[in-house]
C-alpha cells in the first residue's frame, strides 16, 4: 500500500467514525467557524453538510465559496498529543440541486438518519465541498498533504 492509499484509508476511517466537523468560512476577511454534521463520498472528493439558509455560514458561503473543514478524533486526554489525528479539507462549497441534491441527501441521511427531517426542510440547503486537498496531521507533528485529483 502506498502512502497515499494509506492516508486515504485513514481518512475514510476518520470520516466514518466522526459525525461532526468544524467548518471555517469567511466574509470580508472575518473568519467564522461552525460545527456541522457531515458525510464524505467514498472517493473523498466531496464532503456534504446541511444548513438553513438563514445562517451566517450560508451567507458567508454565498459571498465566498472557499472553505475548510476540520475533522479530528481527539479525546481531550494527554494521549492525544501522540495518538490523535486531524484532517483539514480545503475546497469550495456549492449548494446541491436536482439529482445531485438527492444523491447528497441519501449520503447525508445515511450517516445521520436523525437529521432527515432537518435536511428535507424547504429552508435547508444541502451543500457539498469539492475538496481540492487535505492536510492530515497525526503523531503531533507529522503532516501529510494529500491533493485530490479533479
Secondary structure, 3 states (H helix, E strand, C coil): CCHHHHHHHHHHHHHHHCCEEEEEEEECCEEEEEEEEEEECCCCCEEEEEEECCCHHHHHHHHCCEEEEEEECCCCCCCHHHHCEEEEEEEEEEECCHHHHHHHHHHHHHHCHHHHHHHHCCCEEEEEEEEEEEEEEECCCEEEEEECCC
